[in-house]
Amino acid sequence: MAELTVDQIVATTLVLLVIGVVLISSLFLVPGKRDAARDTFEALWSMLLVTVTTLAVFWGGPFTLVPFLILLAFRTGYEAAHVLLGKTFAVRIGLGSALIAAITASLPILAFMFAGAWALLLARRVMVPAATGVSVSKLIDLFLYPILPVAILTAATLDPELRPMILILYVLVELFDSMAYASGKFLGRTPAFPVLSPRKTVEGLAGGAVSILVIAIGTSWVVGLSVIQSATLTLFACVLGVAGDLAGSRIKRAGKVKDYPPVLKKQGGALDIWDSWIAAGAAFFVLVAIRDML
């Protein structure tokens, strides 16, 4: 892979965003679909605001990334705790999550320990899902997602060598989410995850995956990847992005609420906005760490 810079990725993404706006605007020309196109377009502007803000944070380097990641840790910890444990503990959990992210930013080596703890907690949750009391079980869930993944993501994002790839993953999951949302609006019929995420459809996910694969393969020469490498990375981002989204939805279902405390009206809370990227970025760091150890 060619040595990409954050500036190059930001510039390429801005071009893709302009193309996306033009394509989605053309949906108004589809007979009988103007209402769906209007809803899609309204959501698009909210998504554009989040995406441009995130690109600006990356472009600013550590000076803007560190406060952003610590704030992200606080907000996601707060939202998840608000849903699972109530308002009383939400601020405390949020501050604890922010502290863990801040310590990880200062001592990146801790990310490897957190990655191991993340894997162990995940294995324990899968093998013995109901072995503890309700409060302890909910606390484990909070560490599984989002506290430890955000701390791991913090270390990965602040690593100069990994930062471009973390940004690419962000762009991929955002494009996939947008394409899946648009495809679901126009083609969606069959719920993909009726319990955890009833609004996601098989047709929407398939349309999003095909669309983002076409875009990724078509622009693979820009990032110096072969077609196979580009397709593999894109599928990796899609699968882990969906996993992150479902992890966020699982917390909402466990807390018996429909939405997280909102940050933006159309986008929802921070976990609604960055849930897929948190999972994909943290998992990427773990895979790179495993590769380096082999």
Stockholm file with secondary structure:
# STOCKHOLM 1.0

chainA/1-294         MAELTVDQIVATTLVLLVIGVVLISSLFLVPGKRDAARDTFEALWSMLLVTVTTLAVFWGGPFTLVPFLILLAFRTGYEAAHVLLGKTFAVRIGLGSALIAAITASLPILAFMFAGAWALLLARRVMVPAATGVSVSKLIDLFLYPILPVAILTAATLDPELRPMILILYVLVELFDSMAYASGKFLGRTPAFPVLSPRKTVEGLAGGAVSILVIAIGTSWVVGLSVIQSATLTLFACVLGVAGDLAGSRIKRAGKVKDYPPVLKKQGGALDIWDSWIAAGAAFFVLVAIRDML
#=GR chainA/1-294 SS CCCCCHHHHHHHHHHHHHHHHHHHHGGGGSTTCHHHHHHHHHHHHHHHHHHHHHHHHHHTTHHHHHHHHHHHHHHHHHHHHHHHTCHHHHHHHHHHHHHHHHHHHHCTTHHHHHHHHHHHHHHHHHHSTTSSCHHHHHHHHHIIIIIHHHHHHHHHHHSTTTHHHHHHHHHHHHHHHHHHHHHHHHHCCSEEETTTEEEEEHHHHHHHHHHHHHHHHHTHHHHTCCHHHHHHHHHHHHHHHHHHHHHHHHHHHHTTCSSCSCSBTTTBSHHHHHHHHHHHHHHHHHHHHHHHHC
#=GC SS_cons         CCCCCHHHHHHHHHHHHHHHHHHHHGGGGSTTCHHHHHHHHHHHHHHHHHHHHHHHHHHTTHHHHHHHHHHHHHHHHHHHHHHHTCHHHHHHHHHHHHHHHHHHHHCTTHHHHHHHHHHHHHHHHHHSTTSSCHHHHHHHHHIIIIIHHHHHHHHHHHSTTTHHHHHHHHHHHHHHHHHHHHHHHHHCCSEEETTTEEEEEHHHHHHHHHHHHHHHHHTHHHHTCCHHHHHHHHHHHHHHHHHHHHHHHHHHHHTTCSSCSCSBTTTBSHHHHHHHHHHHHHHHHHHHHHHHHC
//
